[in-house]
Amino acid sequence: MYLAKIYVTYKPSILDPQGEVIKSALTRLDYTGISQVSQGKYFEVKLDARDVEAATAEVKSFTDSLLINQNTETYRFDLSIVNEDEATL
Amino acid sequence: MYLAKIYVTYKPSILDPQGEVIKSALTRLDYTGISQVSQGKYFEVKLDARDVEAATAEVKSFTDSLLINQNTETYRFDLSIVNEDEATL
C-alpha cells in the first residue's frame, strides 16, 4: 500500500488572490516580516499498486486528469510505503 | 529569509466530504486501487525572522490564529532557509 502526498500550487505566472489576501491580513495583524504567501491544495491518497513505478504512473495519471487544472496549476508529490492497518492518514 | 511549507489536514475524527467525492470519482474512472483520499490545504509563506526559533514561533502563531480552524483542522510544517533573490515559491 502506497501513500501519495500531492502538493498542488499555482504556476508562477498565475495570480494568487487568496495568497495576497492572506498576506495583507497577516501584515494587518502585525506579522510584518512576511514577504510572500501562496495557497495551494494538498492531497493524501492511499493506493494499492504492483510496485513503485506503477504507483508513480497512477498518481501522475489521476492527478493530471482529475486533481489539478493543468492550465493554471502545477504539482509535485512524494510516495511512501505504508502499512495497510494504519487507519489515519 | 525562511520558507515555511504548511500542510493543513482535517483532524482524524472529522468527515472529509471532498476526499470522499474525489475517491468515488477516481473509482468511477477505473482507478480501482484507491482506498483513501483526503484533501487539505497547503501554504507557502516567505518570512524574515531573527533565527529559526523566531521563525518557528511566528509560523505557529499565525497558522493557529489565521490559517486553520482549530476545531476541525490540524497542521504540520517544514521550515527552510531560502535566498532572498529567489522570486518563485
Backbone of each chain as ProteinMPNN parsed JSONL, in Angstrom:
{"seq_chain_A": "MYLAKIYVTYKPSILDPQGEVIKSALTRLDYTGISQVSQGKYFEVKLDARDVEAATAEVKSFTDSLLINQNTETYRFDLSIVNEDEATL", "coords_chain_A": {"N_chain_A": [[0.86, -1.2, 0.0], [0.575, 2.164, -0.894], [1.277, 5.557, 0.024], [0.483, 8.551, -1.278], [1.546, 11.848, -1.249], [0.413, 14.791, -2.34], [1.189, 17.883, -3.66], [-0.238, 20.765, -4.659], [0.207, 23.648, -6.514], [-0.201, 27.047, -7.694], [0.874, 27.856, -11.007], [3.877, 29.765, -11.596], [3.328, 32.124, -13.103], [0.698, 32.711, -12.637], [-1.837, 34.619, -11.109], [-2.355, 34.813, -7.586], [-4.835, 35.319, -5.803], [-5.933, 34.627, -3.273], [-3.646, 34.095, -1.753], [-2.542, 36.661, -1.715], [-4.469, 38.063, -0.253], [-4.308, 36.769, 2.217], [-1.726, 37.447, 2.885], [-1.966, 40.272, 3.196], [-3.746, 40.308, 5.345], [-2.187, 39.116, 7.35], [-0.169, 41.009, 7.578], [-1.639, 43.187, 8.534], [-2.219, 42.117, 11.018], [0.102, 42.488, 12.339], [2.192, 40.771, 11.687], [4.932, 41.354, 10.425], [7.138, 40.588, 8.942], [6.585, 39.194, 6.659], [6.909, 38.204, 3.336], [5.87, 36.879, 1.124], [3.03, 34.962, 0.236], [1.574, 31.935, -0.615], [-1.253, 30.065, -1.577], [-2.14, 26.702, -1.793], [-3.252, 23.399, -2.772], [-3.573, 20.294, -1.042], [-3.199, 16.896, -1.154], [-3.797, 13.686, 0.206], [-3.411, 10.418, -0.695], [-4.238, 7.083, -0.503], [-3.162, 4.151, -2.005], [-3.278, 0.983, -3.699], [-0.757, -0.768, -5.442], [1.209, -2.456, -7.915], [3.996, -2.044, -7.879], [6.526, 0.472, -7.102], [6.897, 1.949, -9.459], [4.512, 1.531, -10.865], [2.733, 2.696, -9.058], [3.634, 5.356, -9.082], [3.096, 6.036, -11.762], [0.315, 5.807, -11.748], [-0.448, 7.771, -9.88], [0.46, 10.119, -11.179], [-1.16, 9.998, -13.435], [-3.895, 10.17, -12.43], [-3.742, 12.578, -11.065], [-3.12, 14.487, -13.023], [-5.434, 14.188, -14.57], [-7.655, 14.582, -12.929], [-7.22, 15.938, -10.404], [-5.894, 18.397, -10.693], [-5.917, 21.617, -12.381], [-4.645, 21.884, -15.382], [-3.998, 24.148, -16.805], [-3.503, 26.21, -15.041], [-2.301, 25.251, -12.766], [0.313, 23.499, -11.03], [2.165, 20.613, -9.845], [3.745, 18.586, -7.302], [4.836, 15.45, -5.953], [5.241, 13.108, -3.207], [5.964, 9.703, -2.62], [5.232, 7.135, -0.346], [5.703, 4.032, 1.385], [3.183, 2.39, 3.099], [1.768, 0.795, 5.977], [-0.938, -1.393, 5.715], [-2.71, -1.434, 7.818], [-2.665, 0.988, 9.082], [-4.791, 3.346, 10.09], [-5.257, 6.1, 10.025], [-4.618, 8.94, 8.013]], "CA_chain_A": [[0.0, 0.0, 0.0], [1.372, 3.382, -1.006], [0.662, 6.828, 0.386], [0.982, 9.661, -2.099], [1.254, 13.2, -0.754], [0.441, 15.58, -3.575], [1.165, 19.305, -3.344], [-0.649, 21.484, -5.861], [0.369, 25.102, -6.388], [-0.373, 27.774, -8.942], [2.074, 28.123, -11.799], [4.43, 31.064, -11.196], [2.783, 33.286, -13.808], [-0.72, 32.854, -12.336], [-2.156, 35.42, -9.921], [-2.864, 34.027, -6.465], [-5.529, 36.338, -4.992], [-6.057, 34.162, -1.889], [-2.356, 34.318, -1.103], [-2.385, 38.101, -1.492], [-5.379, 38.448, 0.831], [-3.736, 36.261, 3.472], [-0.543, 38.263, 3.188], [-2.356, 41.569, 3.777], [-4.325, 40.071, 6.676], [-1.086, 38.881, 8.295], [0.516, 42.282, 7.799], [-2.502, 43.961, 9.443], [-2.13, 41.515, 12.349], [1.444, 42.769, 12.845], [3.252, 39.856, 11.248], [5.446, 42.281, 9.432], [8.266, 40.061, 8.169], [6.134, 38.254, 5.631], [7.078, 38.806, 2.02], [5.112, 36.201, 0.073], [2.173, 33.877, 0.699], [0.804, 31.314, -1.688], [-2.099, 28.986, -1.077], [-2.363, 25.624, -2.742], [-4.029, 22.286, -2.251], [-2.747, 19.19, -0.559], [-3.979, 15.655, -1.15], [-3.178, 12.433, 0.621], [-4.139, 9.334, -1.35], [-3.713, 5.737, -0.27], [-3.491, 3.285, -3.134], [-2.582, -0.276, -3.936], [-0.158, -0.857, -6.773], [2.139, -3.581, -8.06], [5.319, -1.603, -7.43], [6.649, 1.935, -7.033], [6.72, 2.531, -10.809], [3.076, 1.518, -11.169], [2.096, 3.688, -8.182], [4.007, 6.672, -9.606], [2.344, 6.273, -13.005], [-1.098, 6.004, -11.424], [-0.613, 9.087, -9.239], [0.575, 11.137, -12.236], [-2.31, 9.926, -14.321], [-5.135, 10.732, -11.878], [-3.561, 13.98, -10.69], [-3.273, 15.264, -14.258], [-6.767, 14.155, -15.164], [-8.752, 14.946, -12.037], [-6.979, 16.785, -9.234], [-5.417, 19.758, -10.972], [-6.233, 22.32, -13.614], [-3.316, 21.957, -15.995], [-3.724, 25.485, -17.329], [-3.092, 27.182, -14.03], [-1.68, 24.649, -11.59], [1.374, 22.518, -11.168], [2.201, 19.817, -8.619], [4.798, 17.601, -7.058], [4.343, 14.505, -4.953], [6.098, 12.09, -2.591], [5.321, 8.407, -2.406], [5.849, 6.328, 0.689], [5.049, 2.741, 1.592], [2.553, 2.391, 4.425], [1.133, -0.419, 6.451], [-2.378, -1.422, 5.407], [-3.51, -1.288, 9.031], [-2.678, 2.366, 9.584], [-6.12, 3.854, 9.742], [-5.3, 7.545, 9.808], [-3.677, 9.461, 7.016]], "C_chain_A": [[0.891, 1.245, 0.0], [0.56, 4.587, -0.529], [1.304, 7.913, -0.467], [0.57, 10.966, -1.442], [1.477, 14.145, -1.92], [0.25, 17.052, -3.218], [0.871, 20.064, -4.625], [-0.495, 22.974, -5.615], [0.058, 25.75, -7.733], [0.953, 27.828, -9.686], [2.565, 29.532, -11.482], [3.782, 32.264, -11.868], [1.324, 33.584, -13.45], [-0.914, 33.671, -11.061], [-2.717, 34.523, -8.821], [-3.579, 34.978, -5.508], [-5.681, 35.908, -3.529], [-4.77, 34.423, -1.115], [-2.155, 35.79, -0.782], [-3.24, 38.58, -0.323], [-4.815, 37.992, 2.183], [-2.529, 37.098, 3.871], [-0.964, 39.611, 3.781], [-2.979, 41.391, 5.145], [-3.214, 39.884, 7.706], [-0.358, 40.187, 8.593], [-0.305, 43.166, 8.742], [-2.443, 43.431, 10.868], [-0.722, 41.628, 12.936], [2.467, 41.657, 12.633], [3.942, 40.551, 10.082], [6.565, 41.707, 8.559], [7.867, 39.229, 6.967], [6.199, 38.868, 4.237], [6.286, 38.108, 0.923], [4.281, 35.074, 0.682], [1.536, 33.25, -0.531], [-0.007, 30.169, -1.103], [-2.296, 27.955, -2.167], [-3.236, 24.552, -2.127], [-3.094, 21.151, -1.908], [-3.63, 17.96, -0.508], [-3.149, 14.527, -0.559], [-4.037, 11.303, 0.063], [-3.45, 8.012, -1.028], [-4.113, 4.848, -1.43], [-2.677, 1.998, -3.119], [-1.97, -0.245, -5.316], [0.879, -1.973, -6.74], [3.509, -3.214, -7.504], [5.379, -0.081, -7.47], [6.406, 2.587, -8.396], [5.232, 2.622, -11.157], [2.354, 2.57, -10.324], [2.378, 5.098, -8.696], [3.197, 7.007, -10.855], [0.884, 6.555, -12.694], [-1.332, 7.384, -10.805], [-0.526, 10.2, -10.285], [-0.684, 11.182, -13.079], [-3.55, 10.551, -13.683], [-4.967, 12.179, -11.427], [-3.742, 14.878, -11.91], [-4.731, 15.326, -14.695], [-7.845, 14.676, -14.225], [-8.407, 16.005, -10.994], [-6.55, 18.206, -9.57], [-6.019, 20.311, -12.256], [-4.894, 22.588, -14.299], [-2.993, 23.321, -16.588], [-3.093, 26.394, -16.286], [-2.261, 26.576, -12.9], [-0.57, 23.671, -11.956], [1.454, 21.733, -9.863], [3.493, 19.039, -8.518], [4.249, 16.622, -6.057], [5.459, 13.619, -4.41], [5.283, 10.819, -2.495], [6.005, 7.731, -1.237], [5.064, 5.034, 0.831], [4.452, 2.75, 2.985], [1.941, 1.031, 4.711], [-0.374, -0.328, 6.209], [-3.229, -1.114, 6.64], [-3.549, 0.142, 9.566], [-3.961, 3.056, 9.145], [-6.101, 5.333, 9.369], [-4.277, 7.959, 8.774], [-2.767, 10.47, 7.672]], "O_chain_A": [[1.831, 1.357, 0.788], [-0.663, 4.63, -0.66], [2.508, 8.159, -0.388], [-0.6, 11.171, -1.118], [2.592, 14.28, -2.423], [-0.723, 17.423, -2.56], [1.653, 20.008, -5.575], [-1.003, 23.503, -4.626], [0.054, 25.09, -8.772], [2.021, 27.844, -9.074], [1.766, 30.402, -11.136], [3.693, 33.329, -11.257], [0.769, 34.586, -13.899], [-0.239, 33.441, -10.058], [-3.464, 33.585, -9.097], [-2.997, 35.4, -4.508], [-5.569, 36.745, -2.633], [-4.793, 34.902, 0.019], [-1.66, 36.134, 0.291], [-2.802, 39.393, 0.49], [-4.843, 38.737, 3.163], [-2.336, 37.415, 5.045], [-0.379, 40.051, 4.77], [-2.772, 42.224, 6.028], [-3.287, 40.429, 8.807], [0.026, 40.44, 9.735], [0.244, 43.814, 9.633], [-2.597, 44.193, 11.822], [-0.392, 40.95, 13.909], [3.488, 41.607, 13.319], [3.585, 40.363, 8.919], [6.9, 42.296, 7.531], [8.721, 38.621, 6.323], [5.616, 39.923, 3.987], [6.052, 38.708, -0.127], [4.761, 34.327, 1.533], [1.017, 33.958, -1.394], [0.469, 29.41, -0.258], [-2.582, 28.29, -3.316], [-3.876, 24.764, -1.097], [-1.976, 21.061, -2.415], [-4.693, 17.98, 0.112], [-1.946, 14.433, -0.799], [-5.24, 11.24, 0.317], [-2.25, 7.845, -1.248], [-5.287, 4.8, -1.797], [-1.56, 1.939, -2.604], [-2.586, 0.248, -6.261], [1.357, -2.374, -5.679], [4.108, -3.98, -6.749], [4.402, 0.576, -7.828], [5.786, 3.648, -8.48], [4.756, 3.636, -11.667], [1.462, 3.258, -10.821], [1.479, 5.938, -8.744], [2.678, 8.115, -10.993], [0.276, 7.437, -13.3], [-2.286, 8.078, -11.155], [-1.343, 11.121, -10.28], [-1.206, 12.251, -13.397], [-4.205, 11.38, -14.314], [-5.939, 12.934, -11.407], [-4.428, 15.898, -11.846], [-5.214, 16.369, -15.134], [-8.868, 15.172, -14.697], [-9.223, 16.887, -10.725], [-6.82, 19.128, -8.801], [-6.55, 19.579, -13.091], [-4.11, 23.421, -13.843], [-1.827, 23.619, -16.847], [-2.258, 27.24, -16.605], [-1.592, 27.3, -12.162], [-0.54, 23.105, -13.048], [0.864, 22.148, -8.866], [4.224, 18.857, -9.491], [3.277, 16.933, -5.367], [6.482, 13.408, -5.063], [4.067, 10.855, -2.312], [7.232, 7.749, -1.143], [3.899, 4.956, 0.441], [5.138, 3.081, 3.952], [1.645, 0.245, 3.812], [-0.995, 0.701, 6.475], [-4.339, -0.594, 6.518], [-4.381, 0.465, 10.415], [-4.171, 3.31, 7.958], [-6.851, 5.764, 8.493], [-3.195, 7.379, 8.686], [-1.894, 11.035, 7.013]]}, "seq_chain_B": "MYLAKIYVTYKPSILDPQGEVIKSALTRLDYTGISQVSQGKYFEVKLDARDVEAATAEVKSFTDSLLINQNTETYRFDLSIVNEDEATL", "coords_chain_B": {"N_chain_B": [[16.119, 34.785, 5.251], [13.194, 32.871, 5.486], [11.47, 29.943, 4.353], [8.369, 28.704, 4.864], [6.605, 25.73, 4.683], [3.434, 24.756, 4.881], [1.215, 22.329, 5.906], [-2.079, 21.585, 5.915], [-4.519, 19.607, 7.36], [-7.632, 17.799, 7.807], [-8.679, 16.976, 11.129], [-8.446, 13.599, 12.397], [-10.988, 12.646, 13.256], [-12.842, 14.09, 11.87], [-15.242, 14.424, 9.307], [-14.523, 14.154, 5.819], [-15.799, 15.337, 3.251], [-15.088, 16.232, 0.631], [-12.822, 14.691, 0.063], [-14.025, 12.159, -0.009], [-15.7, 12.398, -2.222], [-13.838, 12.771, -4.272], [-12.571, 10.321, -4.129], [-14.659, 8.57, -4.933], [-15.027, 9.521, -7.52], [-12.56, 8.88, -8.691], [-12.654, 6.104, -8.515], [-14.786, 5.566, -10.23], [-13.529, 6.326, -12.565], [-11.978, 4.187, -13.071], [-9.66, 3.924, -11.514], [-8.871, 1.719, -9.506], [-7.501, 0.868, -7.274], [-7.591, 2.554, -5.113], [-7.793, 3.494, -1.765], [-8.188, 5.476, 0.135], [-8.787, 8.958, 0.315], [-7.754, 12.172, 1.069], [-8.399, 15.626, 1.314], [-6.571, 18.555, 1.727], [-5.158, 21.727, 2.767], [-2.531, 23.773, 1.522], [0.135, 25.797, 2.254], [2.561, 28.176, 1.275], [4.868, 30.211, 2.745], [6.854, 33.021, 2.785], [9.143, 34.429, 4.975], [10.8, 36.892, 7.001], [13.005, 36.488, 9.72], [14.58, 36.572, 12.94], [15.97, 34.246, 13.775], [15.93, 30.614, 13.523], [14.296, 29.711, 15.613], [12.692, 31.933, 16.18], [11.383, 32.179, 13.729], [9.983, 29.753, 13.659], [8.269, 30.091, 15.863], [6.772, 32.259, 14.964], [5.504, 31.219, 12.667], [3.929, 29.194, 13.834], [2.283, 30.801, 15.407], [0.84, 32.508, 13.544], [-0.347, 30.585, 11.95], [-2.008, 29.149, 13.694], [-3.694, 31.256, 14.411], [-4.774, 32.36, 12.078], [-4.673, 30.766, 9.669], [-5.757, 28.187, 10.0], [-8.68, 26.313, 11.069], [-9.112, 25.679, 14.257], [-10.832, 23.902, 15.453], [-11.449, 21.874, 13.676], [-9.275, 21.3, 12.109], [-5.84, 20.322, 11.607], [-2.247, 20.718, 11.567], [1.029, 20.534, 10.023], [4.42, 21.631, 9.619], [7.267, 22.498, 7.545], [10.375, 24.156, 7.752], [12.547, 26.066, 5.786], [15.665, 27.54, 4.784], [15.912, 30.222, 2.592], [17.168, 31.866, -0.308], [17.061, 35.346, -0.652], [16.729, 36.352, -3.181], [15.404, 34.51, -4.716], [12.746, 34.331, -6.727], [10.42, 32.857, -7.205], [8.051, 30.797, -5.544]], "CA_chain_B": [[14.725, 34.605, 4.796], [12.758, 31.489, 5.669], [10.283, 29.496, 3.619], [7.58, 27.729, 5.627], [5.62, 24.966, 3.919], [2.473, 24.389, 5.918], [0.27, 21.345, 5.393], [-3.247, 21.589, 6.792], [-5.44, 18.492, 7.08], [-8.685, 17.621, 8.797], [-8.408, 16.042, 12.231], [-8.921, 12.265, 12.007], [-12.394, 12.371, 13.553], [-13.697, 14.989, 11.092], [-15.612, 13.947, 7.97], [-13.885, 14.864, 4.723], [-16.664, 15.04, 2.106], [-14.369, 16.415, -0.632], [-11.997, 13.496, -0.147], [-14.901, 11.04, -0.382], [-16.162, 12.631, -3.598], [-12.715, 12.502, -5.172], [-12.355, 8.873, -4.145], [-15.637, 7.894, -5.799], [-14.759, 9.896, -8.917], [-11.417, 8.088, -9.166], [-13.089, 4.72, -8.685], [-15.569, 5.532, -11.481], [-12.596, 6.46, -13.695], [-11.202, 2.94, -13.134], [-8.524, 3.839, -10.605], [-9.58, 0.87, -8.553], [-6.71, 0.511, -6.096], [-7.523, 3.675, -4.17], [-8.567, 3.178, -0.576], [-8.499, 6.642, 0.965], [-8.359, 10.239, -0.239], [-8.123, 13.313, 1.901], [-7.962, 16.89, 0.739], [-6.246, 19.571, 2.701], [-4.651, 22.964, 2.197], [-1.08, 23.842, 1.512], [0.572, 27.189, 2.175], [3.984, 28.504, 1.288], [4.995, 31.571, 3.272], [8.233, 33.504, 2.948], [9.19, 35.423, 6.044], [12.053, 37.269, 7.635], [12.989, 36.323, 11.17], [15.905, 36.667, 13.548], [16.602, 32.93, 13.726], [14.975, 29.535, 13.27], [13.316, 29.652, 16.707], [11.735, 33.032, 15.983], [10.57, 31.85, 12.557], [9.074, 28.677, 14.066], [7.241, 30.664, 16.737], [5.896, 33.113, 14.159], [4.666, 30.363, 11.813], [2.905, 28.587, 14.7], [1.344, 31.814, 15.856], [-0.13, 32.956, 12.528], [-1.136, 29.448, 11.45], [-3.078, 28.934, 14.665], [-4.677, 32.337, 14.518], [-5.417, 32.779, 10.823], [-4.746, 29.849, 8.518], [-6.552, 26.978, 10.224], [-9.788, 26.267, 12.019], [-8.562, 24.757, 15.249], [-11.813, 22.882, 15.836], [-11.561, 20.771, 12.716], [-8.069, 21.078, 11.305], [-4.543, 20.224, 12.251], [-1.236, 21.042, 10.553], [2.451, 20.387, 10.304], [5.145, 22.473, 8.661], [8.736, 22.463, 7.408], [10.998, 25.465, 7.533], [13.854, 26.013, 5.15], [16.271, 28.852, 4.57], [15.981, 30.48, 1.156], [17.838, 33.059, -0.777], [16.124, 36.456, -0.829], [16.549, 36.654, -4.605], [14.571, 33.524, -5.404], [11.473, 35.025, -6.898], [9.267, 31.964, -7.231], [7.924, 29.901, -4.391]], "C_chain_B": [[14.357, 33.124, 4.914], [11.545, 31.2, 4.784], [9.601, 28.432, 4.466], [6.614, 27.053, 4.672], [4.675, 24.339, 4.933], [1.406, 23.494, 5.305], [-0.89, 21.244, 6.369], [-4.157, 20.432, 6.398], [-6.546, 18.489, 8.129], [-8.176, 16.735, 9.933], [-9.025, 14.695, 11.887], [-10.412, 12.027, 12.244], [-13.361, 13.184, 12.683], [-13.983, 14.396, 9.703], [-14.943, 14.792, 6.892], [-14.685, 14.595, 3.445], [-15.962, 15.207, 0.765], [-13.52, 15.197, -0.964], [-12.836, 12.316, -0.605], [-15.373, 11.174, -1.826], [-15.046, 12.323, -4.594], [-12.459, 11.0, -5.263], [-13.395, 8.189, -5.043], [-15.429, 8.269, -7.256], [-13.611, 9.062, -9.48], [-11.817, 6.639, -9.402], [-13.908, 4.579, -9.967], [-14.677, 5.636, -12.703], [-11.639, 5.269, -13.781], [-9.853, 2.974, -12.417], [-8.992, 3.042, -9.402], [-8.787, 0.587, -7.278], [-6.753, 1.544, -4.977], [-8.394, 3.436, -2.943], [-8.899, 4.379, 0.289], [-7.977, 7.908, 0.288], [-8.701, 11.307, 0.78], [-7.584, 14.576, 1.264], [-7.7, 17.895, 1.831], [-5.775, 20.836, 1.999], [-3.146, 22.99, 2.366], [-0.687, 25.306, 1.355], [2.087, 27.26, 2.078], [4.104, 29.965, 1.699], [6.474, 31.903, 3.386], [8.253, 34.568, 4.02], [10.614, 35.683, 6.498], [11.943, 37.011, 9.116], [14.428, 36.303, 11.657], [16.655, 35.35, 13.434], [15.514, 31.866, 13.554], [13.897, 29.483, 14.357], [12.241, 30.728, 16.531], [10.819, 32.733, 14.798], [9.545, 30.772, 12.911], [7.929, 29.234, 14.903], [6.253, 31.497, 15.92], [4.96, 32.266, 13.293], [3.566, 29.708, 12.653], [1.829, 29.596, 15.059], [0.353, 32.196, 14.755], [-0.926, 31.799, 11.941], [-2.296, 29.167, 12.394], [-4.148, 30.015, 14.584], [-5.392, 32.632, 13.211], [-5.629, 31.664, 9.804], [-5.632, 28.635, 8.752], [-7.744, 27.25, 11.133], [-9.404, 25.224, 13.063], [-9.548, 23.688, 15.71], [-11.742, 21.658, 14.938], [-10.256, 20.409, 12.04], [-6.813, 20.981, 12.169], [-3.489, 20.497, 11.176], [0.142, 20.606, 11.003], [3.165, 21.3, 9.32], [6.638, 22.182, 8.668], [9.202, 23.9, 7.232], [12.294, 25.245, 6.774], [14.362, 27.43, 4.936], [16.366, 29.073, 3.071], [16.687, 31.788, 0.885], [16.796, 34.144, -1.07], [15.795, 36.698, -2.304], [15.667, 35.651, -5.331], [13.155, 34.069, -5.515], [10.282, 34.084, -6.768], [9.244, 31.093, -5.987], [7.934, 28.458, -4.843]], "O_chain_B": [[15.111, 32.247, 4.494], [10.721, 32.073, 4.508], [10.183, 27.386, 4.752], [5.888, 27.721, 3.937], [5.075, 23.499, 5.739], [0.773, 23.852, 4.312], [-0.702, 20.86, 7.523], [-4.524, 20.297, 5.23], [-6.416, 19.094, 9.193], [-7.344, 15.853, 9.72], [-10.021, 14.639, 11.165], [-11.036, 11.273, 11.497], [-14.574, 12.983, 12.758], [-13.073, 13.928, 9.019], [-14.813, 16.007, 7.041], [-14.311, 13.735, 2.647], [-16.199, 14.422, -0.153], [-13.494, 14.728, -2.102], [-12.422, 11.557, -1.482], [-15.437, 10.189, -2.562], [-15.279, 11.696, -5.627], [-12.168, 10.474, -6.337], [-13.04, 7.315, -5.835], [-15.629, 7.437, -8.142], [-13.681, 8.591, -10.616], [-11.379, 6.017, -10.37], [-13.754, 3.606, -10.704], [-15.009, 5.104, -13.762], [-10.621, 5.328, -14.471], [-8.992, 2.136, -12.686], [-9.45, 3.603, -8.407], [-9.357, 0.111, -6.297], [-6.023, 1.419, -3.994], [-9.596, 3.203, -3.067], [-9.816, 4.305, 1.106], [-6.867, 7.928, -0.244], [-9.817, 11.342, 1.298], [-6.47, 14.604, 0.742], [-8.505, 18.067, 2.746], [-5.966, 21.0, 0.794], [-2.577, 22.324, 3.231], [-1.131, 25.974, 0.421], [2.801, 26.492, 2.724], [3.512, 30.846, 1.075], [7.246, 31.168, 4.001], [7.463, 35.51, 3.978], [11.497, 34.831, 6.398], [10.903, 37.28, 9.717], [15.362, 36.054, 10.894], [17.824, 35.322, 13.049], [14.329, 32.186, 13.453], [12.726, 29.242, 14.062], [11.05, 30.473, 16.708], [9.619, 33.002, 14.855], [8.382, 30.861, 12.517], [6.765, 28.896, 14.684], [5.045, 31.446, 16.154], [3.767, 32.555, 13.195], [2.408, 29.668, 12.239], [0.634, 29.301, 15.023], [-0.854, 32.209, 14.999], [-2.052, 31.992, 11.484], [-3.43, 28.971, 11.955], [-5.344, 29.737, 14.676], [-6.524, 33.116, 13.236], [-6.667, 31.626, 9.143], [-6.205, 28.103, 7.802], [-7.808, 28.25, 11.848], [-9.378, 24.028, 12.775], [-9.145, 22.681, 16.293], [-11.953, 20.534, 15.394], [-10.135, 19.33, 11.459], [-6.751, 21.487, 13.289], [-3.815, 20.507, 9.989], [0.391, 20.348, 12.181], [2.591, 21.699, 8.306], [7.195, 21.691, 9.65], [8.515, 24.735, 6.644], [13.056, 24.332, 7.092], [13.591, 28.389, 4.912], [16.85, 28.202, 2.348], [16.78, 32.674, 1.734], [15.761, 33.864, -1.676], [14.715, 37.188, -2.634], [15.226, 35.916, -6.449], [12.46, 34.243, -4.513], [9.234, 34.488, -6.264], [10.285, 30.708, -5.454], [7.837, 27.551, -4.017]]}, "name": "protein", "num_of_chains": 2, "seq": "MYLAKIYVTYKPSILDPQGEVIKSALTRLDYTGISQVSQGKYFEVKLDARDVEAATAEVKSFTDSLLINQNTETYRFDLSIVNEDEATLMYLAKIYVTYKPSILDPQGEVIKSALTRLDYTGISQVSQGKYFEVKLDARDVEAATAEVKSFTDSLLINQNTETYRFDLSIVNEDEATL"}
